[in-house]
C-alpha cells in the first residue's frame, strides 16, 4: 500500500514535469507563476513531497491545465469514467504550436464550463 502511494506521488511529479516541459517552462518560471518555492516544486516533481490541494491548484493554474487533472493524479478525486485527459493530449501533441495548444485548451474549458452550468440549471 505504501509503495502504491509513493508511486502515485512520483507519477504526479513526473506528470507536472512533463507538462512544464511541454509548455517550455523552466522550473524557476513555474515556481514563480504558481507562487511555490523553487526547492519545494523540485521536490514535488521528484515525488518527495505531497502537495496539498491548494498547491496543486496553483500549479495547475500556472500550467494552464485543469486542477481536476492534478487532483485525480494525486488521488484526491476519482477519475471520471470514460473521460480521457483531453487537455493532456492536446499539450502533448507535437504537431501543433504552443499558441494553438493554449487556444484549444481555452476553448475546450469554456465549452465544459458552459455545458456544466447548463446541466446544473436543468
N, C-alpha and C positions, 0 to 999 in steps of 0.2 A: 504493500500500500504506500509506504513512504517513498519507495523508488518511483512509483507511478506519479506521485505528487511532485517529486523532484524533476521528473521527466517533463511534466506539464510546464513548470516554470522555465526550464531550459528551452523547451519548444516555443514558449511565449517570447522569450528573449530573442531567439533566432528569428521569429516572425517579425518582431519590431525592428531588428537589424536589417532584415530583408526589405521591409517597407521603407526604411530610411535610405537604404542603398538605391532602391528603385526610384525614389524621389530625389536622388542625387543630393542628399543632405548629409552634412558631417554630423558626428556625434555632438560636437560643440553647438552647432546650429539648432539641432533638435532639442538639446537641453535648454537652450535659450528660449526657443519658441514654446516649449512645454512648461517652463518655469520649474525645472527639476535640475539639481546639480549634475554636472558632468560625471563625477565619480559614481553617483547613485545610479544614473542612467546606464553607465557602463556595466555596473553590477547587475542591473535588471537584464540587459542584453546577454550577459553571460549566465543568467539563470541563478545568480547568487542571492538576489533579493526578491521578495514577494511584494509587489506594489499593491497599494490599496486601489479601490475602485476609482477614487478621486484622481489619483496619479495616472491611472490608465486612461481616464477621460481626458486629462491634459495632454497625454502623449498622443492619443487618437486625434484630438483636435489639431495638434501640431503637424501630424502626418496626413491630415485631411482624409481620415478613414472613420468609419462609424465606431463609436465606443463599444457598441454591442459586439463587434468583431473581436475586440480585445477581451471583453467580458467572457465571451464564450470560450476563447482560448485559455483564459485564466481559470475557468470552471465556476465563475460567478453566475453565469447564465447558462441554461441548457441550449444546445444548438437547435434552431427551428428545423422541423422535419422538412426535407425536400427543398430547402432554400440554400443554394450554393453561395459561396463567398464571391459574389459578382464584383464587388469593389476590389478585392484582392486580385481577381483575374484581370480586371482592367489594368491595375497597376503593374502587373507582371507582363503585360503584352509588349513584346519588343518591336512591334510594327507600327505603333502609334507614338506620337510625340508626348512629352510631359504635359504640354498645354492641352492637347487633345484628351489626355487621361483625366486631367483636372476638370475639364468641361463635362466629360461623360459622367464622372462621379457626381458633380453638382446637379446635373440634370436628373440622374437616377435617384439621388437622395430627395430632390424636390418632388418628384413623382411619388416616391414612397410616402413622404410626409403628407402630401395632398390626399392620397388614397387612404392612408391610415386615419386622417381626420374625417374623411367622408364616411369611412366604415364605422368610426366611433359615434358619429352623428346619427347613423341609421338605426 
